[in-house]
Amino acid sequence: MATSKNTEQAHCLRCGRRLFSTSSIASGYGRSCRAKVNAASTAADLTDFKPAQVDSARELIEDGAIVPLRGQVFAAVSSDGNETYLSHPTNCNCPGGLKGRRCYHQAAARLLIAA
């Protein structure tokens, strides 16, 4: 009798390499990329964002709820998980971003680009 094997593979959200470690799979980033993202969270210029927005941006990254699409454009999941927004460090198509306000999706995009 043949045994079935799970053939799905997890890949790093930053560089695309295959992930093997359970902690890396859980975080969505390999060890090196996670270190770079953590270092960028202190180096990126987020002075025009509120502290709560910066915290939400870091949580978005930790949850793997923002993924790169092309260049500096990212797909970010809303806080309730029902919507997906296109985010860039200077623009976002979430309700706040469409009104010209800074949102935590933009802060998360800045953090990931700084990494």
C-alpha positions as CSV (number, residue, x, y, z in Angstrom):
1,M,0.0,0.0,0.0
2,A,1.4,3.4,-1.0
3,T,1.7,6.1,1.5
4,S,0.7,9.6,0.5
5,K,3.2,12.4,1.2
6,N,2.4,16.1,1.6
7,T,4.2,17.7,-1.4
8,E,3.4,21.3,-0.6
9,Q,6.5,23.3,0.1
10,A,6.8,26.5,2.1
11,H,8.9,29.4,0.7
12,C,10.3,32.5,2.2
13,L,8.1,35.6,1.7
14,R,11.2,37.8,1.2
15,C,13.6,35.8,-1.0
16,G,11.5,32.9,-2.2
17,R,13.8,30.1,-1.0
18,R,12.4,26.9,0.3
19,L,11.8,26.7,4.0
20,F,12.5,23.5,6.0
21,S,12.6,24.6,9.7
22,T,9.2,24.5,11.5
23,S,9.9,27.9,13.0
24,S,10.8,29.4,9.6
25,I,7.7,27.9,8.1
26,A,5.6,29.3,10.9
27,S,7.0,32.8,10.5
28,G,7.1,32.8,6.7
29,Y,10.8,33.9,6.6
30,G,14.1,32.1,6.7
31,R,16.6,32.8,9.5
32,S,18.6,35.3,7.5
33,C,15.5,37.1,6.1
34,R,13.9,37.3,9.5
35,A,17.0,38.9,10.9
36,K,17.0,41.4,8.1
37,V,13.3,42.2,8.6
38,N,13.9,42.6,12.3
39,A,16.9,44.9,11.7
40,A,14.9,47.0,9.2
41,S,12.2,47.6,11.8
42,T,14.6,49.7,13.7
43,A,16.4,51.3,10.7
44,A,13.4,52.3,8.5
45,D,12.1,55.9,8.8
46,L,8.7,55.6,10.2
47,T,8.5,59.0,11.9
48,D,5.4,60.0,9.9
49,F,3.4,57.0,11.3
50,K,1.7,56.8,14.7
51,P,3.2,54.2,17.2
52,A,0.0,52.1,16.9
53,Q,0.4,52.0,13.1
54,V,4.0,50.8,13.5
55,D,3.0,48.1,15.9
56,S,0.3,47.0,13.5
57,A,2.8,47.0,10.6
58,R,5.2,44.8,12.6
59,E,2.3,42.4,13.5
60,L,1.3,42.3,9.8
61,I,4.8,41.2,8.9
62,E,5.1,38.7,11.7
63,D,1.8,37.1,10.7
64,G,2.9,36.8,7.0
65,A,-0.1,38.9,6.0
66,I,1.9,41.1,3.6
67,V,3.6,39.5,0.6
68,P,5.6,41.1,-2.2
69,L,4.0,41.2,-5.7
70,R,6.3,43.2,-7.9
71,G,9.0,45.8,-7.2
72,Q,7.7,47.9,-4.3
73,V,4.1,46.7,-4.5
74,F,2.8,44.4,-1.8
75,A,-0.5,42.5,-1.2
76,A,-1.6,43.2,2.4
77,V,-4.5,41.6,4.2
78,S,-6.9,43.8,6.2
79,S,-7.1,43.6,10.0
80,D,-10.3,41.5,9.8
81,G,-8.9,39.2,7.1
82,N,-11.7,39.8,4.7
83,E,-10.0,42.2,2.3
84,T,-6.7,42.4,0.4
85,Y,-5.1,45.7,-0.4
86,L,-2.4,46.7,-2.8
87,S,0.2,48.6,-0.8
88,H,3.3,50.7,-1.6
89,P,5.4,52.7,0.8
90,T,3.7,55.9,-0.3
91,N,0.2,54.6,-1.4
92,C,-2.4,52.0,-0.5
93,N,-5.9,51.2,-1.7
94,C,-7.3,50.6,1.7
95,P,-10.1,53.0,2.8
96,G,-7.6,55.2,4.7
97,G,-5.1,55.2,1.9
98,L,-7.7,56.2,-0.6
99,K,-8.4,59.2,1.5
100,G,-4.7,60.2,1.4
101,R,-3.9,59.1,4.9
102,R,-1.0,57.1,6.1
103,C,-1.9,53.5,7.0
104,Y,-0.1,50.6,8.6
105,H,0.0,48.8,5.3
106,Q,2.3,51.5,4.0
107,A,4.5,51.3,7.1
108,A,4.8,47.5,6.6
109,A,5.8,48.0,3.0
110,R,8.5,50.5,4.1
111,L,9.8,48.0,6.6
112,L,10.0,45.2,4.1
113,I,11.7,47.4,1.5
114,A,14.3,48.5,4.1
115,A,15.1,44.9,4.7
